[in-house]
Amino acid sequence: MAKAPQFEQKVKIKFQHAENPGKDVEFFVNGQYYHLMDGQEARLPVSVVRHLNSLKYPIHDYVDDGSGRMHVKQVGERNRFNCIQLELLNEPQPVKEAANG
């Protein structure tokens, strides 16, 4: 993940620990410590939210190969975490110069 600048825009989210509901998670990103609890509302940098939402784990199941033999195969994936965005991001606005006079 690219290094997040100090001025990176933050967004308010509700954190859900989909892999282990009710459990909290602790991690570091670019030297910044985060501790999120399931159900907590927090304000996080956009890059951290995108990273958390991208983490998934595989779902495996037995699949018939057509000859009557069963094999374990990945049939999908599930999110480890969900960061539900609670507010819209503000689009950067051009700076207007004050009129002289």
MODELLER restraints for C-alpha pairs under 7 A, 6 or more apart:
rsr = mdl.restraints
at = mdl.atoms
rsr.add(forms.Gaussian(group=physical.xy_distance, feature=features.Distance(at['CA:3:A'], at['CA:30:A']), mean=6.09, stdev=0.5))
rsr.add(forms.Gaussian(group=physical.xy_distance, feature=features.Distance(at['CA:4:A'], at['CA:47:A']), mean=6.94, stdev=0.5))
rsr.add(forms.Gaussian(group=physical.xy_distance, feature=features.Distance(at['CA:8:A'], at['CA:45:A']), mean=6.12, stdev=0.5))
rsr.add(forms.Gaussian(group=physical.xy_distance, feature=features.Distance(at['CA:9:A'], at['CA:45:A']), mean=5.78, stdev=0.5))
rsr.add(forms.Gaussian(group=physical.xy_distance, feature=features.Distance(at['CA:9:A'], at['CA:46:A']), mean=6.25, stdev=0.5))
rsr.add(forms.Gaussian(group=physical.xy_distance, feature=features.Distance(at['CA:10:A'], at['CA:43:A']), mean=5.97, stdev=0.5))
rsr.add(forms.Gaussian(group=physical.xy_distance, feature=features.Distance(at['CA:10:A'], at['CA:44:A']), mean=5.03, stdev=0.5))
rsr.add(forms.Gaussian(group=physical.xy_distance, feature=features.Distance(at['CA:10:A'], at['CA:45:A']), mean=4.10, stdev=0.5))
rsr.add(forms.Gaussian(group=physical.xy_distance, feature=features.Distance(at['CA:10:A'], at['CA:46:A']), mean=5.54, stdev=0.5))
rsr.add(forms.Gaussian(group=physical.xy_distance, feature=features.Distance(at['CA:11:A'], at['CA:43:A']), mean=5.28, stdev=0.5))
rsr.add(forms.Gaussian(group=physical.xy_distance, feature=features.Distance(at['CA:11:A'], at['CA:44:A']), mean=5.58, stdev=0.5))
rsr.add(forms.Gaussian(group=physical.xy_distance, feature=features.Distance(at['CA:11:A'], at['CA:45:A']), mean=6.32, stdev=0.5))
rsr.add(forms.Gaussian(group=physical.xy_distance, feature=features.Distance(at['CA:11:A'], at['CA:46:A']), mean=6.27, stdev=0.5))
rsr.add(forms.Gaussian(group=physical.xy_distance, feature=features.Distance(at['CA:11:A'], at['CA:87:A']), mean=6.88, stdev=0.5))
rsr.add(forms.Gaussian(group=physical.xy_distance, feature=features.Distance(at['CA:11:A'], at['CA:89:A']), mean=6.56, stdev=0.5))
rsr.add(forms.Gaussian(group=physical.xy_distance, feature=features.Distance(at['CA:12:A'], at['CA:41:A']), mean=6.96, stdev=0.5))
rsr.add(forms.Gaussian(group=physical.xy_distance, feature=features.Distance(at['CA:12:A'], at['CA:42:A']), mean=5.57, stdev=0.5))
rsr.add(forms.Gaussian(group=physical.xy_distance, feature=features.Distance(at['CA:12:A'], at['CA:43:A']), mean=4.25, stdev=0.5))
rsr.add(forms.Gaussian(group=physical.xy_distance, feature=features.Distance(at['CA:12:A'], at['CA:44:A']), mean=6.53, stdev=0.5))
rsr.add(forms.Gaussian(group=physical.xy_distance, feature=features.Distance(at['CA:12:A'], at['CA:85:A']), mean=6.15, stdev=0.5))
rsr.add(forms.Gaussian(group=physical.xy_distance, feature=features.Distance(at['CA:12:A'], at['CA:86:A']), mean=5.55, stdev=0.5))
rsr.add(forms.Gaussian(group=physical.xy_distance, feature=features.Distance(at['CA:12:A'], at['CA:87:A']), mean=6.07, stdev=0.5))
rsr.add(forms.Gaussian(group=physical.xy_distance, feature=features.Distance(at['CA:13:A'], at['CA:41:A']), mean=5.56, stdev=0.5))
rsr.add(forms.Gaussian(group=physical.xy_distance, feature=features.Distance(at['CA:13:A'], at['CA:42:A']), mean=5.49, stdev=0.5))
rsr.add(forms.Gaussian(group=physical.xy_distance, feature=features.Distance(at['CA:13:A'], at['CA:43:A']), mean=6.20, stdev=0.5))
rsr.add(forms.Gaussian(group=physical.xy_distance, feature=features.Distance(at['CA:13:A'], at['CA:83:A']), mean=5.68, stdev=0.5))
rsr.add(forms.Gaussian(group=physical.xy_distance, feature=features.Distance(at['CA:13:A'], at['CA:84:A']), mean=5.18, stdev=0.5))
rsr.add(forms.Gaussian(group=physical.xy_distance, feature=features.Distance(at['CA:13:A'], at['CA:85:A']), mean=4.45, stdev=0.5))
rsr.add(forms.Gaussian(group=physical.xy_distance, feature=features.Distance(at['CA:13:A'], at['CA:86:A']), mean=5.17, stdev=0.5))
rsr.add(forms.Gaussian(group=physical.xy_distance, feature=features.Distance(at['CA:14:A'], at['CA:39:A']), mean=6.12, stdev=0.5))
rsr.add(forms.Gaussian(group=physical.xy_distance, feature=features.Distance(at['CA:14:A'], at['CA:40:A']), mean=5.66, stdev=0.5))
rsr.add(forms.Gaussian(group=physical.xy_distance, feature=features.Distance(at['CA:14:A'], at['CA:41:A']), mean=4.33, stdev=0.5))
rsr.add(forms.Gaussian(group=physical.xy_distance, feature=features.Distance(at['CA:14:A'], at['CA:42:A']), mean=6.42, stdev=0.5))
rsr.add(forms.Gaussian(group=physical.xy_distance, feature=features.Distance(at['CA:14:A'], at['CA:83:A']), mean=5.62, stdev=0.5))
rsr.add(forms.Gaussian(group=physical.xy_distance, feature=features.Distance(at['CA:14:A'], at['CA:84:A']), mean=5.08, stdev=0.5))
rsr.add(forms.Gaussian(group=physical.xy_distance, feature=features.Distance(at['CA:14:A'], at['CA:85:A']), mean=6.63, stdev=0.5))
rsr.add(forms.Gaussian(group=physical.xy_distance, feature=features.Distance(at['CA:14:A'], at['CA:86:A']), mean=6.88, stdev=0.5))
rsr.add(forms.Gaussian(group=physical.xy_distance, feature=features.Distance(at['CA:15:A'], at['CA:38:A']), mean=5.81, stdev=0.5))
rsr.add(forms.Gaussian(group=physical.xy_distance, feature=features.Distance(at['CA:15:A'], at['CA:39:A']), mean=5.36, stdev=0.5))
rsr.add(forms.Gaussian(group=physical.xy_distance, feature=features.Distance(at['CA:15:A'], at['CA:40:A']), mean=5.49, stdev=0.5))
rsr.add(forms.Gaussian(group=physical.xy_distance, feature=features.Distance(at['CA:15:A'], at['CA:41:A']), mean=6.26, stdev=0.5))
rsr.add(forms.Gaussian(group=physical.xy_distance, feature=features.Distance(at['CA:15:A'], at['CA:82:A']), mean=5.96, stdev=0.5))
rsr.add(forms.Gaussian(group=physical.xy_distance, feature=features.Distance(at['CA:15:A'], at['CA:83:A']), mean=4.75, stdev=0.5))
rsr.add(forms.Gaussian(group=physical.xy_distance, feature=features.Distance(at['CA:15:A'], at['CA:84:A']), mean=6.52, stdev=0.5))
rsr.add(forms.Gaussian(group=physical.xy_distance, feature=features.Distance(at['CA:16:A'], at['CA:38:A']), mean=4.93, stdev=0.5))
rsr.add(forms.Gaussian(group=physical.xy_distance, feature=features.Distance(at['CA:16:A'], at['CA:39:A']), mean=5.48, stdev=0.5))
rsr.add(forms.Gaussian(group=physical.xy_distance, feature=features.Distance(at['CA:16:A'], at['CA:81:A']), mean=5.68, stdev=0.5))
rsr.add(forms.Gaussian(group=physical.xy_distance, feature=features.Distance(at['CA:16:A'], at['CA:82:A']), mean=4.98, stdev=0.5))
rsr.add(forms.Gaussian(group=physical.xy_distance, feature=features.Distance(at['CA:16:A'], at['CA:83:A']), mean=6.32, stdev=0.5))
rsr.add(forms.Gaussian(group=physical.xy_distance, feature=features.Distance(at['CA:17:A'], at['CA:23:A']), mean=6.71, stdev=0.5))
rsr.add(forms.Gaussian(group=physical.xy_distance, feature=features.Distance(at['CA:17:A'], at['CA:38:A']), mean=5.33, stdev=0.5))
rsr.add(forms.Gaussian(group=physical.xy_distance, feature=features.Distance(at['CA:17:A'], at['CA:80:A']), mean=6.51, stdev=0.5))
rsr.add(forms.Gaussian(group=physical.xy_distance, feature=features.Distance(at['CA:17:A'], at['CA:81:A']), mean=4.75, stdev=0.5))
rsr.add(forms.Gaussian(group=physical.xy_distance, feature=features.Distance(at['CA:17:A'], at['CA:82:A']), mean=6.57, stdev=0.5))
rsr.add(forms.Gaussian(group=physical.xy_distance, feature=features.Distance(at['CA:18:A'], at['CA:79:A']), mean=6.53, stdev=0.5))
rsr.add(forms.Gaussian(group=physical.xy_distance, feature=features.Distance(at['CA:18:A'], at['CA:80:A']), mean=5.25, stdev=0.5))
rsr.add(forms.Gaussian(group=physical.xy_distance, feature=features.Distance(at['CA:18:A'], at['CA:81:A']), mean=5.07, stdev=0.5))
rsr.add(forms.Gaussian(group=physical.xy_distance, feature=features.Distance(at['CA:18:A'], at['CA:82:A']), mean=6.64, stdev=0.5))
rsr.add(forms.Gaussian(group=physical.xy_distance, feature=features.Distance(at['CA:19:A'], at['CA:80:A']), mean=4.71, stdev=0.5))
rsr.add(forms.Gaussian(group=physical.xy_distance, feature=features.Distance(at['CA:19:A'], at['CA:81:A']), mean=6.70, stdev=0.5))
rsr.add(forms.Gaussian(group=physical.xy_distance, feature=features.Distance(at['CA:21:A'], at['CA:38:A']), mean=6.63, stdev=0.5))
rsr.add(forms.Gaussian(group=physical.xy_distance, feature=features.Distance(at['CA:22:A'], at['CA:38:A']), mean=5.34, stdev=0.5))
rsr.add(forms.Gaussian(group=physical.xy_distance, feature=features.Distance(at['CA:23:A'], at['CA:37:A']), mean=6.53, stdev=0.5))
rsr.add(forms.Gaussian(group=physical.xy_distance, feature=features.Distance(at['CA:23:A'], at['CA:38:A']), mean=5.97, stdev=0.5))
rsr.add(forms.Gaussian(group=physical.xy_distance, feature=features.Distance(at['CA:24:A'], at['CA:36:A']), mean=5.59, stdev=0.5))
rsr.add(forms.Gaussian(group=physical.xy_distance, feature=features.Distance(at['CA:24:A'], at['CA:37:A']), mean=4.13, stdev=0.5))
rsr.add(forms.Gaussian(group=physical.xy_distance, feature=features.Distance(at['CA:24:A'], at['CA:38:A']), mean=5.68, stdev=0.5))
rsr.add(forms.Gaussian(group=physical.xy_distance, feature=features.Distance(at['CA:25:A'], at['CA:35:A']), mean=5.79, stdev=0.5))
rsr.add(forms.Gaussian(group=physical.xy_distance, feature=features.Distance(at['CA:25:A'], at['CA:36:A']), mean=5.42, stdev=0.5))
rsr.add(forms.Gaussian(group=physical.xy_distance, feature=features.Distance(at['CA:25:A'], at['CA:37:A']), mean=6.47, stdev=0.5))
rsr.add(forms.Gaussian(group=physical.xy_distance, feature=features.Distance(at['CA:26:A'], at['CA:34:A']), mean=5.63, stdev=0.5))
rsr.add(forms.Gaussian(group=physical.xy_distance, feature=features.Distance(at['CA:26:A'], at['CA:35:A']), mean=4.39, stdev=0.5))
rsr.add(forms.Gaussian(group=physical.xy_distance, feature=features.Distance(at['CA:26:A'], at['CA:36:A']), mean=6.47, stdev=0.5))
rsr.add(forms.Gaussian(group=physical.xy_distance, feature=features.Distance(at['CA:27:A'], at['CA:33:A']), mean=5.95, stdev=0.5))
rsr.add(forms.Gaussian(group=physical.xy_distance, feature=features.Distance(at['CA:27:A'], at['CA:34:A']), mean=5.39, stdev=0.5))
rsr.add(forms.Gaussian(group=physical.xy_distance, feature=features.Distance(at['CA:27:A'], at['CA:35:A']), mean=6.67, stdev=0.5))
rsr.add(forms.Gaussian(group=physical.xy_distance, feature=features.Distance(at['CA:28:A'], at['CA:34:A']), mean=6.04, stdev=0.5))
rsr.add(forms.Gaussian(group=physical.xy_distance, feature=features.Distance(at['CA:49:A'], at['CA:83:A']), mean=6.31, stdev=0.5))
rsr.add(forms.Gaussian(group=physical.xy_distance, feature=features.Distance(at['CA:52:A'], at['CA:81:A']), mean=6.09, stdev=0.5))
rsr.add(forms.Gaussian(group=physical.xy_distance, feature=features.Distance(at['CA:53:A'], at['CA:79:A']), mean=7.00, stdev=0.5))
rsr.add(forms.Gaussian(group=physical.xy_distance, feature=features.Distance(at['CA:53:A'], at['CA:81:A']), mean=5.98, stdev=0.5))
rsr.add(forms.Gaussian(group=physical.xy_distance, feature=features.Distance(at['CA:53:A'], at['CA:82:A']), mean=5.58, stdev=0.5))
rsr.add(forms.Gaussian(group=physical.xy_distance, feature=features.Distance(at['CA:53:A'], at['CA:83:A']), mean=6.25, stdev=0.5))
rsr.add(forms.Gaussian(group=physical.xy_distance, feature=features.Distance(at['CA:55:A'], at['CA:79:A']), mean=6.04, stdev=0.5))
rsr.add(forms.Gaussian(group=physical.xy_distance, feature=features.Distance(at['CA:55:A'], at['CA:80:A']), mean=5.74, stdev=0.5))
rsr.add(forms.Gaussian(group=physical.xy_distance, feature=features.Distance(at['CA:55:A'], at['CA:81:A']), mean=6.96, stdev=0.5))
rsr.add(forms.Gaussian(group=physical.xy_distance, feature=features.Distance(at['CA:56:A'], at['CA:77:A']), mean=6.22, stdev=0.5))
rsr.add(forms.Gaussian(group=physical.xy_distance, feature=features.Distance(at['CA:56:A'], at['CA:78:A']), mean=5.34, stdev=0.5))
rsr.add(forms.Gaussian(group=physical.xy_distance, feature=features.Distance(at['CA:56:A'], at['CA:79:A']), mean=4.34, stdev=0.5))
rsr.add(forms.Gaussian(group=physical.xy_distance, feature=features.Distance(at['CA:56:A'], at['CA:80:A']), mean=5.11, stdev=0.5))
rsr.add(forms.Gaussian(group=physical.xy_distance, feature=features.Distance(at['CA:57:A'], at['CA:77:A']), mean=5.49, stdev=0.5))
rsr.add(forms.Gaussian(group=physical.xy_distance, feature=features.Distance(at['CA:57:A'], at['CA:78:A']), mean=5.57, stdev=0.5))
rsr.add(forms.Gaussian(group=physical.xy_distance, feature=features.Distance(at['CA:57:A'], at['CA:79:A']), mean=6.55, stdev=0.5))
rsr.add(forms.Gaussian(group=physical.xy_distance, feature=features.Distance(at['CA:57:A'], at['CA:80:A']), mean=6.51, stdev=0.5))
rsr.add(forms.Gaussian(group=physical.xy_distance, feature=features.Distance(at['CA:58:A'], at['CA:74:A']), mean=6.42, stdev=0.5))
rsr.add(forms.Gaussian(group=physical.xy_distance, feature=features.Distance(at['CA:58:A'], at['CA:76:A']), mean=6.03, stdev=0.5))
rsr.add(forms.Gaussian(group=physical.xy_distance, feature=features.Distance(at['CA:58:A'], at['CA:77:A']), mean=4.30, stdev=0.5))
rsr.add(forms.Gaussian(group=physical.xy_distance, feature=features.Distance(at['CA:58:A'], at['CA:78:A']), mean=6.56, stdev=0.5))
rsr.add(forms.Gaussian(group=physical.xy_distance, feature=features.Distance(at['CA:59:A'], at['CA:74:A']), mean=5.64, stdev=0.5))
rsr.add(forms.Gaussian(group=physical.xy_distance, feature=features.Distance(at['CA:59:A'], at['CA:75:A']), mean=5.84, stdev=0.5))
rsr.add(forms.Gaussian(group=physical.xy_distance, feature=features.Distance(at['CA:59:A'], at['CA:76:A']), mean=5.10, stdev=0.5))
rsr.add(forms.Gaussian(group=physical.xy_distance, feature=features.Distance(at['CA:59:A'], at['CA:77:A']), mean=5.10, stdev=0.5))
rsr.add(forms.Gaussian(group=physical.xy_distance, feature=features.Distance(at['CA:60:A'], at['CA:72:A']), mean=6.38, stdev=0.5))
rsr.add(forms.Gaussian(group=physical.xy_distance, feature=features.Distance(at['CA:60:A'], at['CA:73:A']), mean=5.42, stdev=0.5))
rsr.add(forms.Gaussian(group=physical.xy_distance, feature=features.Distance(at['CA:60:A'], at['CA:74:A']), mean=4.30, stdev=0.5))
rsr.add(forms.Gaussian(group=physical.xy_distance, feature=features.Distance(at['CA:60:A'], at['CA:75:A']), mean=5.56, stdev=0.5))
rsr.add(forms.Gaussian(group=physical.xy_distance, feature=features.Distance(at['CA:61:A'], at['CA:72:A']), mean=5.47, stdev=0.5))
rsr.add(forms.Gaussian(group=physical.xy_distance, feature=features.Distance(at['CA:61:A'], at['CA:73:A']), mean=5.70, stdev=0.5))
rsr.add(forms.Gaussian(group=physical.xy_distance, feature=features.Distance(at['CA:61:A'], at['CA:74:A']), mean=6.49, stdev=0.5))
rsr.add(forms.Gaussian(group=physical.xy_distance, feature=features.Distance(at['CA:61:A'], at['CA:75:A']), mean=6.42, stdev=0.5))
rsr.add(forms.Gaussian(group=physical.xy_distance, feature=features.Distance(at['CA:62:A'], at['CA:70:A']), mean=5.85, stdev=0.5))
rsr.add(forms.Gaussian(group=physical.xy_distance, feature=features.Distance(at['CA:62:A'], at['CA:71:A']), mean=5.32, stdev=0.5))
rsr.add(forms.Gaussian(group=physical.xy_distance, feature=features.Distance(at['CA:62:A'], at['CA:72:A']), mean=4.51, stdev=0.5))
rsr.add(forms.Gaussian(group=physical.xy_distance, feature=features.Distance(at['CA:62:A'], at['CA:73:A']), mean=6.28, stdev=0.5))
rsr.add(forms.Gaussian(group=physical.xy_distance, feature=features.Distance(at['CA:63:A'], at['CA:70:A']), mean=5.36, stdev=0.5))
rsr.add(forms.Gaussian(group=physical.xy_distance, feature=features.Distance(at['CA:63:A'], at['CA:71:A']), mean=5.32, stdev=0.5))
rsr.add(forms.Gaussian(group=physical.xy_distance, feature=features.Distance(at['CA:63:A'], at['CA:72:A']), mean=6.17, stdev=0.5))
rsr.add(forms.Gaussian(group=physical.xy_distance, feature=features.Distance(at['CA:63:A'], at['CA:73:A']), mean=6.46, stdev=0.5))
rsr.add(forms.Gaussian(group=physical.xy_distance, feature=features.Distance(at['CA:64:A'], at['CA:70:A']), mean=4.51, stdev=0.5))
rsr.add(forms.Gaussian(group=physical.xy_distance, feature=features.Distance(at['CA:64:A'], at['CA:71:A']), mean=6.41, stdev=0.5))
rsr.add(forms.Gaussian(group=physical.xy_distance, feature=features.Distance(at['CA:65:A'], at['CA:71:A']), mean=6.90, stdev=0.5))
